[in-house]
């Protein structure tokens, strides 16, 4: 008796055909670029007229100035932070810190002055320190100080405020005070169940070269995007928002400080570039702009998300608001003394 193979069940639909149809419906990048170029050519007269308007000329001037000044510092900071994150073993920090937590906090905070790194790099480094046994209070002090008082950031601040060299000292003092105070505060009031140590190292299973360039690409794209957004916001404030509105907010000391502190949280600008955005907000007092520079590297939207992902949401919802309040208060006190 002949045995015949059973035919596969017919579902009425060819999977290969459906996949090809879906691929055909998908817009490719060259097609999208071609469509945008065609639209640009067709609408070149309205675009030329809009760009020629005085308000757009002012907007472009501020935007280009901020980007040109900030970009070299951003790239240099990303390269250095990637090198430290990949080539300096986290165990080095554990050996270098004092065993007593109360002494480890200021040492870790001061270490941020000699170890360049942006906010994006400081979070995984702090997570690696906690995972290797460093007291959380010291790791958190380093997390806050490294992106705020490192040499790249302080040099950028000096370039952005050539007529106000005291801004460099004020930023250094206020940021270091906040970092150490938050470390001590966590040591005294923090609970172990509020902080979830990271489960694995950031570069496990990768070669150093691959990890280095991967970190550079990620940070340039990530931080560069926020720099563009920050430069656009600064240009918009200068060119579009009526001068009277800005002057009204700037004339009230408390309102101006709080407004720029909240703006720093929302803009989420990389610390290597935020000084140039702050310098462009010339309507506001130096103390208000100091609050912008102190709050931004410690509390912003991207940092909150990174901290929640690294240490847990319970940590972030407690740590970020406390840091914001303390950073604003210390900025006001430091500004009153030094500015």
Buried (B, 14 or more C-beta within 10 A) or exposed (E): EEEEEEEEEEEEEEEEEEEEEEEEEEEEEEEEEEEEEEEEEEEEEEEEEEEEEEEBEBBEEBBEBBBEBBBBBBBBBBBBBBBBBBEEEBEEBBEEBBEEBBEBBBBBBBBBBEBBBBBBBBBBBBBBBBBBEBBBBBBBBBBBBBBBBBBBBBBBBBBBBEEBEEBBBBBBBBBBBBBBBBBBBBBEEBEEEBBBBBEEBBBEEBEEEEBBEBBBEBBBEBBBEBBBBBBBBBBBBBBEEEEEEBEEBBEEBEEBBBBBBBBBBEBBBBBBBBBBBBBBBEBBBBBBBBBBBBBBBBBBEBBBBBBBEBBBEBBBEBBBEBBBEBBBBBBBBBBEEBB
